[in-house]
């Protein structure tokens, strides 16, 4: 017998004796998304509720969240960040929004789409990516290896800039999970990540430090 | 007394007397409690959230065979290789084998309690591999050759000064004791390691059955980098980590972060489903998932304790445990410490050797109440005591109960003993603080409460007449 069969048969033997249900429950039906929604933090029904909740969550997480009035404002926003932080090298990937954002920066742009050298990516100060969704309930960004230029682009450069459209702002985690399934099932990207704020640690005396390994800064531009 | 018990007693005596250590732990855990309660209050109904989480894990564990098969199928469909290991040793051999075959030399690793459980780092070192822990807390304790202090906060027992000293000695780089500067030292050192590493090893927080995805929770981004840059990625996952459906994560991710670290959701919650897929620009060429039993099926066979497999390793039972807060994480001498460790270890490593741990509890039930998946922790501690006592009762316990029985059964003897107890306490100060004191074990560290001047019986007789 293989170890797989050994393990499975030990499990099946064990399960012949039923276990008592936890917390005094007499039945344990699997919860539905509505059940989750009833217990999770509340999100208001309107779009402006979602926007203001996302904004306040982002602020608490020390992410920068900017709502741009129109796509035309994207170029100038990027240029002003370039000047303020003195970027010399940017990394990005091909995409409708990223193309516009990087087109007129006037500095070298490393595109990850066709593969890249790890050291080159590490030398970039900024990673500019698109995303699959923004989640109002938690102030999170949903990215994947398919939508956001691979696995490393969203975590290796010290400043991660996320570009999103207004229609991509979802209310809560149940909606985000439903979106992941609907978009990808059963051919999931090899990596899907829910990013919430810049990289952080509290491992030294429980004191918050940003930029432990991943980005020290997270900027979310909503168009 | 077993060797583990003797060591436990010795360590506990030392640590509980260390007031500085207790202050560090209590300050950290009090800060945690404030944040946890603040985040808990954002939930519309925490009690119901717990019931939903407990129900979900109950269903997953009680259909574990089907869940695991489904999980493995999903991963394999995307080209991941799934390995099954009955023991820790097998798991180590599988992982060493994969690395040897690829001529790997350097390995980056993100925090995994299962790896601690099977002593993976030691096995990798024996095979001549260079392994570096990338989670900051784990990195610090690795530099100090210590095991992690806590399931979630591995270096919570250290001050910034001690960490600076460790960095100065081991890395030759520690500009100050400022936490931010120390973190940046680790960042610089580890960035190079990610880029040079041949392989990355991670643990897993959840194994999502219906879609065949691993879910990994972290704050630092070290697991993200471990899974992004090396050519080979290996994930070690205990078979109990399953949740049935992708949708379940909408509940478990925020609950884990809330009770685990006082956050609404952790910084990075990442799903891994395979090696680099067609059209993707990066990621490992190979993805291996090692499913670990290592006595989990033994826990499962005990229907009474099967709910311990619901554990999501959030550490919240440690944080609220009055014993943990006083004896600290290292005293347990086990991979899993605190109440959950005291329940798991006697099953995973033998009741006879580890039966002292279930006694390291006041049975106050704070752990049971804190558990987000409703594990009946303090009752399990009691069950362990029962099993230990009936398997091998100690001679003095047998003697004590033999003497107690006739005393308790006789009105006359009972009155005599309680009266002489009051007399004895009057004479107690003569021997107090010396080895001649029959209550020495107690009085060495505590005051003995005075016996009431009148017994209940005497009081009853007096007030009725």
Interface residues (C-beta under 8 A of the other chain):
Chain A: X2 X3 X4 X6 X7 X8 X10 X11 X12 X13 X14 X15 X17 X18 X19 X20 X21 X22 X23 X25 X28 X29 X30 X31 X33 X35 X36 X38 X39 X40 X41 X42 X57 X93 X112 X113 X114 X115 X116 X118 X119 X122 X138 X140 X145 X146 X149 X150 X151 X152 X154 X155 X156 X172 X173 X174 X176 X177 X178 X180 X181 X185 X186 X187 X188 X189 X190 X191 X192 X193 X194 X195 X196 X197 X198 X199 X200 X201 X202 X203 X204 X205 X206 X207 X209 X211 X212 X213 X214 X215
Chain B: X28 X31 X32 X42 X43 X44 X45 X46 X48 X49 X50 X51 X52 X54 X55 X56 X57 X58 X59 X61 X62 X63 X64 X65 X68 X69 X72 X74 X77 X78 X84 X85 X86 X90 X134 X135 X136 X137 X140 X153 X154 X155 X156 X158 X159 X160 X163 X179 X180 X182 X183 X184 X186 X187 X190 X191 X195 X211 X213 X219 X220 X221 X222 X224 X225 X227 X228 X229 X239 X244 X245 X246 X247 X248 X249 X250 X251 X253 X254 X261 X264 X265 X266 X267 X268 X269 X270 X271 X272 X273 X274 X275 X276 X277 X279 X280 X281 X282 X283 X287 X291 X293 X297 X300 X301 X303 X304 X306 X307 X310 X373 X374 X375 X376
